[in-house]
Amino acid sequence: MNIRKNIVLAVVASLVVSGCATSRNEFIRKGYSLDKLDFCQNYVKDYQELQKFLDNIYSIKSSSDRWYLRTLDMQVKERGLSIYECKRVVEEHRDSVAEGVLAAAALIVVAAAVIAVSEGVGSGGLVEGGQTDNDYDWDYQPRNDRWVCRGTTTGQYAELSNCKYDLKDDSRWPG
């Protein structure tokens, strides 16, 4: 059960990645202390609105939005960054985040497969040696007086539902 919990936490952690623009209030408050990525995320996100503001400052109704756009414009000029350079910075960041998420997803798939094997789930699953089970049969185990379902290719135990349409006989694994 702890493994499942860890997998869920890993999924959540991989989805909660930094990639959002800084809030406008934080942008104004932190100003020039923002790193290049944070600055560029805001610049790219608000580029059209900034252009509208520069054409006519009163086209922006909110005074707090005008203050933000004025601050953004000052930083654009001070930092000397073009919209094209900022787009490249943001795209490179998105690409690296996407690579990280894909790597995390691959780890999650491997962990889920390990859990499935450890819990005896074998319906169509890949097992050591590259074999898979696509057919199942009942196996009576006289020591514990139980019927179990097993994959016919690998002999691995499987969910009972995989054998529900088979006649309960012990012809494949007698004894």
Backbone as a ProteinNet text record, in pm:
[ID]
protein_1_A
[PRIMARY]
MNIRKNIVLAVVASLVVSGCATSRNEFIRKGYSLDKLDFCQNYVKDYQELQKFLDNIYSIKSSSDRWYLRTLDMQVKERGLSIYECKRVVEEHRDSVAEGVLAAAALIVVAAAVIAVSEGVGSGGLVEGGQTDNDYDWDYQPRNDRWVCRGTTTGQYAELSNCKYDLKDDSRWPG
[TERTIARY]
81.2	0	85.6	200.4	288.9	343.7	366.3	417.2	314.6	187.6	82.4	77.2	87.1	85.1	201.6	319.7	436.8	419.8	355.6	332.3	238.2	132.1	38.5	111.1	194.5	270.1	365	426.1	516.8	441.5	321.4	240.6	205.8	158.7	121.3	242.5	356	476.5	519.3	506.1	548.2	453.3	328.9	234.1	243.5	291.3	304.3	443.5	460.4	591.1	583.3	695.8	703.2	696	603.4	591.6	495.4	446.3	348.2	417	353.6	404.9	385.3	469.9	459.8	336.5	268.5	151.3	194	100.5	132	180.6	116.9	159.6	300.8	329.5	463.6	566.4	526.9	616.6	655.4	557	583.9	669.9	635.8	706.4	851.5	875.2	1010.9	1093.5	1026.3	1094.7	1215.2	1328.9	1450.9	1514.9	1465.6	1523.7	1469.9	1367.6	1315.9	1422.3	1431	1527.3	1473.2	1556.9	1524.7	1400.6	1389.3	1274.9	1144.9	1141.4	1019.1	980.9	1080.1	1052.9	995.7	1062.7	1020.9	882.4	848.5	714.7	607.5	629.3	532.4	532	649.5	660.4	588.3	611.7	547.2	396	356.4	212.9	138.6	199.4	131.2	178.9	245.9	301.9	194.6	84.7	-21.5	-82	-104.9	-162.5	-64.2	64.5	166	165.3	152.2	148.6	25.9	-86.4	-209.3	-188	-124.3	-93.7	-1.4	100.5	196.5	132.2	32.1	-39.7	-127.1	-188.9	-277.6	-289.7	-222	-218.6	-357.5	-450.7	-584.5	-676.2	-622.7	-701.2	-709.6	-622	-623.3	-697.3	-811	-900.1	-847.4	-792.3	-750.6	-617	-612.3	-487.3	-378.9	-417.6	-316.9	-261.4	-344.2	-294.9	-201.2	-236.4	-148.1	-13.3	-16.1	108.3	194.2	131.5	202.9	264.4	185.5	234.6	344.4	334.2	440.8	569.8	558.4	673.8	731.6	645.7	690.8	765.6	710.5	774.6	912.1	922	1051.1	1153.5	1110.7	1203.8	1244	1151.9	1185.9	1299.1	1285	1387.7	1517.6	1508.1	1627.8	1705.1	1632.4	1696.6	1742.6	1681.9	1721.9	1686.8	1579.5	1538.8	1427.9	1439.8	1334.3	1229.1	1112.8	1006.9	1052.4	1132.6	1178.7	1273.9	1362.7	1454.5	1377.8	1278	1199	1116.2	1063.1	988.2	1078.8	1203.5	1298.4	1327.8	1347.4	1374.3	1257.4	1135.1	1015.4	997.8	1019.7	1006.1	1109.7	1232.6	1336	1297.9	1242.5	1199.1	1086	988.8	876.6	926.5	1023.3	1078.9	1147.2	1224.5	1294.3	1195.6	1088.5	985.3	914.8	885.2	818.5	904.8	1036.3	1126.8	1123.7	1121.2	1115.2	985.8	874.8	744.8	741.7	797.5	802.1	887.8	1000	1084.8	1010.5	938.9	861.4	750.3	685.9	580	635.6	755	816.9	846.4	895	920.5	791.9	685.3	556.7	505.3	520.8	477.7	556.5	687.3	770.1	727.6	705.5	663	528.2	435.8	304.6	318.3	408.3	430.6	488.1	579.1	636.9	527.9	439.2	328.5	237.7	205.8	116.7	175.6	303.5	368.5	371.7	403	411.8	276.7	168.3	35.2	-26.8	48	-0.8	-95.7	-100.7	-186.9	-111.3	-166.2	-93.1	-175.6	-286.2	-371.9	-306.1	-246.1	-184.1	-54.3	-1.7	117.6	244.1	348.8	479.2	551.3	611.8	687.1	829.3	912.5	1053.3	1065.7	1157.3	1176.3	1091.5	1011.7	933.4	804.3	765.4	642	522.2	409.9	285.7	178.4	82.9	-32.2	-151.4	-210.8	-333.1	-443.9	-408.4	-505.4	-483.3	-590.7	-583.9	-659.2	-621.9	-688.2	-691.7	-788.9	-802.2	-696.6	-656.2	-563	-612.4	-644.8	-688.2	-564.5	-556.8	-444	-495.3	-472.2	-529.7	-474.2	-349.8	-294.1	-375	-424.9	-505.8	-650.8	-686.6	-825	-879.5	-799.7	-836.8	-823.1	-913.3	-901.7	-836	-733.7	-666.6	-665.3	-649	-640.8	-494.9	-446.2	-306.4	-297.3	-198.2	-171.4	-113.5	-164.7	-119.1	22.3	67.4	202.3	307.6	282.5	384.8	362.1	238.5	206.3	188.8	196.7	182	36.7	20	-114	-176.5	-308.2	-379.2	-509.1	-574.2	-704	-802.9	-889.8	-988.5	-1080.9	-1104.9	-1194.5	-1141.6	-1011.3	-956	-999.4	-1042.3	-1082.8	-1234.3	-1309.4	-1452.2	-1531.5	-1485	-1558.3	-1502.7	-1401.3	-1342.9	-1409.8	-1416.8	-1468.2	-1366	-1412.1	-1319	-1278	-1166.2	-1105.3	-955.5	-888.6	-746.3	-664.5	-695.2	-628.5	-491	-466.2	-339.1	-229.3	-263.9	-165.8	-220.1	-229.6	-288.2	-196.1	-259.1	-180.4	-175.5
-119.8	0	126.4	123.5	239.8	269.5	164.4	185.6	261.8	224.8	295.9	442.9	465.7	602.9	682.3	621.4	689.1	718.4	627.5	650.4	768.5	773.5	885.6	1016.1	1017.2	1137.7	1176.7	1079.3	1108.5	1169.5	1117.9	1173.8	1318.5	1342.5	1479	1571.7	1526.4	1609.9	1640.7	1544.7	1569.9	1665.6	1670.3	1760.6	1902.4	1914.4	2045.8	2098.1	2144.7	2193.9	2343.5	2407.4	2551.7	2579.4	2661.6	2694.6	2809	2862.4	2969.1	3103.3	3204.5	3339.4	3383.7	3475.2	3533.8	3622.5	3628	3714.6	3860.1	3941.8	4082.1	4155.1	4130.8	4196.4	4154.1	4026.2	3977.5	4033.1	4044.8	4100.8	4243.9	4324	4462.9	4465.4	4379	4377.3	4332.9	4226.3	4173.6	4248	4300.9	4383.1	4316.4	4383.7	4339.9	4217.8	4177.2	4057.3	3929.2	3940.5	3822	3769.1	3638.2	3582.7	3596.2	3563.9	3581.3	3502.2	3377.4	3294.3	3356.2	3396.1	3455.2	3582.3	3665.1	3786.9	3751.7	3661.5	3626.7	3562.3	3482.5	3421.6	3530.7	3633.3	3742.6	3821.4	3848.8	3927.3	3857	3727.9	3651.7	3646.3	3620.1	3607.9	3739.4	3850.7	3980.3	4070.4	4013	4093.3	4172.7	4107.7	4176.4	4289.9	4263.3	4366.4	4483.4	4453.1	4557.5	4644.8	4581.8	4659.4	4751.4	4701.2	4781.6	4899.8	4873	4976	5082.6	5039.1	5133.9	5219.8	5165.7	5243.2	5351.1	5314.5	5408.1	5362.5	5430.9	5384.2	5381	5461.9	5464.5	5356.8	5276.8	5163.2	5055.3	5064.5	4971.7	5040.8	4986.9	5053.8	5051.5	4941.6	4927	4997.4	5077.6	5148.1	5049	4940.4	4841.2	4767.5	4744.1	4681.7	4777.5	4907.9	5006	5011.5	5005.1	5007.6	4885	4769.3	4646.8	4660.4	4704.9	4715.5	4821.1	4926.7	5027.1	4965.4	4887.3	4819.3	4718.9	4645	4547.8	4619	4728.8	4803.6	4855.2	4907.6	4957.3	4844.5	4726.9	4614	4561.5	4564.9	4523.1	4610.5	4741.2	4835.4	4819.9	4805.3	4794	4664.7	4555.4	4425.1	4406.8	4481.3	4472.1	4339.2	4275.5	4146.7	4166.2	4098.3	4104.2	3998.2	4014.2	3914.3	3780.4	3781.5	3657	3581.6	3657.2	3593.2	3535	3610	3559	3436.6	3436.5	3318.9	3196.6	3214.5	3103.9	3052.7	3144.6	3106.4	3025.9	3074.5	3006.4	2870.3	2861	2733	2631.5	2676.4	2585.8	2533.5	2620.9	2577.9	2475.7	2502.9	2409.2	2274.2	2276.4	2151.4	2072	2140.4	2069	2016.6	2092.2	2044.5	1923.3	1929.5	1816.4	1691.3	1706.8	1591.9	1533.7	1620.7	1574.3	1501	1552.4	1487.6	1352	1343.2	1214.8	1113.7	1159.6	1069.7	1022.4	1113.2	1074.7	976.9	1000.1	909.7	770.6	764.4	634.5	561.6	633.5	571.5	521.4	596.3	557.6	429.9	420.3	300.4	178.8	195.6	85.1	45.8	144.4	114.8	44.1	87.7	22.7	-121.8	-146.9	-284.2	-370.6	-314.6	-388.6	-423.3	-328.7	-354.7	-462.9	-453.3	-552.5	-692.1	-705.8	-837.1	-884.5	-794	-834.7	-874.4	-821.4	-855.8	-969.9	-1025.1	-1141	-1106.9	-983.5	-947.1	-981.9	-1073.7	-1117	-1115	-1044.9	-1049.3	-978.6	-1059	-1004.6	-932.6	-944.9	-870.2	-937.4	-860.2	-908.6	-960.4	-1077.3	-1133.9	-1158.9	-1200.9	-1225.5	-1318.3	-1286.6	-1366.5	-1316.8	-1211.7	-1153.1	-1225.6	-1324	-1398.6	-1322.3	-1341.9	-1282	-1389.1	-1362.9	-1451.7	-1388.3	-1462.3	-1419.2	-1522.3	-1636.4	-1742.7	-1790.1	-1831.1	-1868.5	-1999.1	-2067.5	-2193.7	-2210.8	-2291.3	-2318.1	-2419.5	-2409	-2502.8	-2530.3	-2656.9	-2693	-2724.1	-2664.6	-2687.3	-2761.4	-2893.6	-2975.7	-2944.1	-2893.8	-2864.1	-2761.6	-2661.5	-2560.5	-2562.6	-2665.7	-2686	-2560	-2507.2	-2383.2	-2398	-2329.8	-2314.4	-2179.2	-2181.3	-2056.4	-2045.5	-1925.1	-1899.6	-1871.3	-1935.5	-1916.6	-1891.6	-1814.9	-1791.9	-1917.6	-1956.5	-2082.5	-2072.8	-1957.4	-1942.7	-1939.7	-1861.2	-1840.3	-1920.6	-1964.1	-2034.3	-1940.2	-1808.9	-1709.8	-1704	-1680	-1662.3	-1536.6	-1541.5	-1428.5	-1405.3	-1297.2	-1266.5	-1377.2	-1412.8	-1518.5	-1483.9	-1355.8	-1314.1	-1354.8	-1379	-1422.3	-1564.1	-1641.7	-1780.2	-1800.5	-1693.8	-1709.1	-1783.5	-1786.4	-1856.4	-1996.3	-2037.3	-2170.1	-2269.8	-2395	-2503.6	-2533.4	-2549.4	-2577.3	-2723.7	-2746.4	-2878.9	-2859	-2961.4	-2949.3	-3030.3	-3012	-3092.8	-3040.3	-2912.6	-2854.9	-2874.6	-2853.7	-2867	-2964.2	-3091.3	-3183.9	-3199.4	-3225.9	-3253.8	-3144.3
0	0	0	69.1	70.6	-68.1	-147.9	-283.1	-365.3	-353.9	-427.6	-385.1	-255.7	-204.9	-262.3	-266.6	-321.9	-470.1	-543.6	-685.9	-704.9	-625.1	-634.7	-604.6	-502	-467.9	-580.8	-644.8	-756.2	-873.6	-900.4	-1009.2	-979.2	-857.1	-819	-827.5	-776.9	-779.4	-921.6	-1012.3	-1150.4	-1220.8	-1177.8	-1240.5	-1185.6	-1061.6	-1000.2	-1031.4	-1151.6	-1193.8	-1215.7	-1195	-1216.7	-1364.4	-1407.5	-1547.5	-1567.2	-1458.4	-1465.9	-1451.3	-1506.5	-1490.7	-1346	-1303.7	-1170.6	-1166.7	-1051.5	-1041.5	-1062.1	-1103.4	-1131.2	-1005.9	-893.9	-769.7	-731.8	-746.3	-714.4	-812.4	-937.9	-1038.7	-1001.4	-961.4	-921	-795.1	-697.5	-568.7	-584.4	-661.8	-674.6	-778.5	-878.6	-978	-1040.3	-1028.9	-1096.3	-1032.5	-917.6	-855.7	-919.3	-1004.1	-1073.9	-1169	-1178.1	-1273.5	-1416.2	-1510.5	-1652.5	-1691.8	-1644.4	-1678.9	-1628.8	-1500	-1444.5	-1520.1	-1548.1	-1624.4	-1762.1	-1832.3	-1968.6	-1972.2	-1872.1	-1870.3	-1866.5	-1786	-1780.5	-1911.6	-1964.4	-2087.3	-2202.3	-2217.3	-2325.4	-2303.4	-2181	-2150.3	-2174.5	-2139	-2143.4	-2257.1	-2355.8	-2464.6	-2538.6	-2576	-2650.7	-2569.6	-2442.2	-2355.4	-2338.9	-2331.5	-2321.2	-2446.4	-2563.3	-2687.6	-2690.7	-2644.8	-2637.3	-2542.4	-2429.4	-2330.6	-2389.9	-2462.2	-2520	-2628.4	-2698.2	-2799.4	-2734.6	-2621.3	-2551.2	-2406	-2314.7	-2175.3	-2112.3	-2163.2	-2104.2	-2162.2	-2255.7	-2304.4	-2196.6	-2097.9	-1984.8	-1871.5	-1832.4	-1736.3	-1593.1	-1552.2	-1412.6	-1388.2	-1283	-1252	-1207.4	-1139.3	-1097.4	-1218.5	-1320.6	-1443.7	-1517.7	-1519.3	-1583.4	-1511.8	-1377.9	-1299.7	-1333.8	-1339.9	-1376.4	-1515.6	-1613.5	-1750.9	-1762.8	-1686.1	-1684.8	-1629.7	-1522.1	-1463.8	-1563	-1628.4	-1728.8	-1841.2	-1890.5	-1997.6	-1954.2	-1832.5	-1783.1	-1776.7	-1731.5	-1720.7	-1857.9	-1953.7	-2089.8	-2141.5	-2122.8	-2171.5	-2093.7	-1961.1	-1877.3	-1905.5	-1921.2	-1942.4	-2086.8	-2177.4	-2317.2	-2382.2	-2336.6	-2392.9	-2495.5	-2607.7	-2708.8	-2678.3	-2738.4	-2721.8	-2777.6	-2884.1	-2945.7	-2853.2	-2786.8	-2692.8	-2574.6	-2525.9	-2413.6	-2454	-2574.1	-2620.5	-2623.1	-2667.6	-2671.3	-2529.4	-2434.6	-2295	-2239	-2262.9	-2211.3	-2278.1	-2408.9	-2478.9	-2432.1	-2411.2	-2360.1	-2221.6	-2139.5	-2006.1	-2016.7	-2102.4	-2121	-2169.8	-2263.1	-2313.9	-2203	-2118.8	-2010.9	-1907.5	-1881.1	-1788.3	-1847.6	-1978.8	-2045.4	-2038.6	-2058.4	-2048	-1907.6	-1807.4	-1668.7	-1639.3	-1690.6	-1668.9	-1737.8	-1859.7	-1929.6	-1853.8	-1799.2	-1720.3	-1595.9	-1529.9	-1412.1	-1449.7	-1562.9	-1608.7	-1636.3	-1696.3	-1722.9	-1592.2	-1492.5	-1361.6	-1298.2	-1315	-1258	-1324.5	-1456.5	-1528.6	-1480.2	-1464.4	-1415.9	-1274.8	-1188.9	-1051.2	-1049.5	-1134.9	-1141.3	-1187.4	-1281.7	-1328.2	-1216.1	-1138.6	-1025.2	-924.9	-897.8	-804.8	-859.3	-988.3	-1048.7	-1038.6	-1066.1	-1057.1	-912.2	-818.7	-678.1	-620.8	-678.5	-629.6	-709.7	-804.1	-877.8	-990.1	-1033.1	-1144.5	-1270.8	-1349.1	-1467.5	-1592.7	-1596.8	-1714.3	-1831.5	-1919.8	-2038.4	-2011.6	-1890.7	-1854.5	-1901.6	-1914.1	-1954	-1830.9	-1842.4	-1731.7	-1776.6	-1683.6	-1713.5	-1833.8	-1922.5	-2043.1	-2158.9	-2138.4	-2245.4	-2276.2	-2193.9	-2219.7	-2164.2	-2229.9	-2181.1	-2170.2	-2086.5	-2072.1	-2141.2	-2231.9	-2297.7	-2280.6	-2222.1	-2196.9	-2053.6	-1989.5	-1848.7	-1826.7	-1719	-1686.9	-1535.8	-1491.5	-1348.6	-1304.3	-1179.5	-1119.1	-977.3	-951.7	-815.4	-732.5	-614.2	-524.4	-401.1	-399.1	-292.4	-152.5	-143.8	-11.3	65.4	-5.1	63.9	18.6	-59.2	-103	-172.5	-269.8	-338.9	-489.8	-560.6	-704.8	-730.4	-813.6	-851	-1002.8	-1051	-1194.3	-1227.8	-1337.7	-1377.6	-1527.4	-1566.8	-1708.2	-1769.1	-1885.9	-1946.3	-2002.6	-2041.1	-2097.3	-1988.5	-1884.2	-1781.7	-1655.1	-1633.5	-1509.1	-1391.7	-1415.6	-1308.9	-1261.9	-1132.3	-1077.9	-1136.1	-1157.3	-1217.9	-1142.5	-1174.7	-1114.6	-1151.1	-1055.8	-1079.5	-1196.1	-1216.6	-1325	-1462.8	-1475.3	-1603.8	-1640.7	-1543.3	-1568.4	-1559.4	-1544.5	-1514.9	-1622.5	-1746.4	-1852	-1879.5	-1803.7	-1821.3	-1727.3	-1774.3	-1691.8	-1582.9	-1460.6	-1351	-1354.6	-1423.2	-1422.5	-1402.3	-1359.5	-1328.3	-1427	-1557.9	-1658.6	-1697.3	-1681.5	-1722.5	-1617.2	-1489.3	-1381	-1275	-1306.6	-1208.1	-1086	-974.8	-853.9	-766.2
[MASK]
+++++++++++++++++++++++++++++++++++++++++++++++++++++++++++++++++++++++++++++++++++++++++++++++++++++++++++++++++++++++++++++++++++++++++++++++++++++++++++++++++++++++++++++++

